[in-house]
Amino acid sequence: MAGPNYAGNIIVILANLPDFLRIPVLKKRMMEFFSMSDIEKREIINNALEAGPTIPFPNFAKLFKTWLEILTTLTEEQRSMLFSGYINEISRFPQKLIMFNLDGILEIFLTLDDKEKDILAQTIRKIINDLNGEQKRKLMIVIPDNAKKHLKF
């Protein structure tokens, strides 16, 4: 992708905001996602996947946990739409996931309460199980075994 990574810059800024600002700003940005065109959604996802590994992990962790918590408050349809975009992109280009601290991401997931973890795991399982054989195979190769265990794969 040519040009500035506006979404990536927004992600870096969001990661550095205090909670009382980060939560409403992130929720607003997430809700805007649903009204975007497919091309815009894919660009946002690609920019997020590109920017994520460049954010110092403590800041990324705060932002990612907030993102997950907000996701649990969305409808199943919205959650599926958002997760599907990321999962489909990663299944096409698994190397995009490798740059992330996957053990750290799993640890963040595990800090959620059981109800939140169940909500997210159910959505993720459904999306992955609906992938075609090759996409699912590529994705399952890059997902650490510990994460598969917690997602109940």
Secondary structure, DSSP 4 states (H G I P E B T S, - for coil): --S--HHHHHHHHHHTS-HHHHHHHHHHHHHHHTTS-HHHHHHHHHHHHHHGGGS-HHHHHHHHHHHHHHHTTS-HHHHHHHHHHHHHHHHH-THHHHTS-HHHHHHHHHTS-HHHHHHHHHHHHHHHHTS-HHHHHHHHHHS-HHHHHHHT-
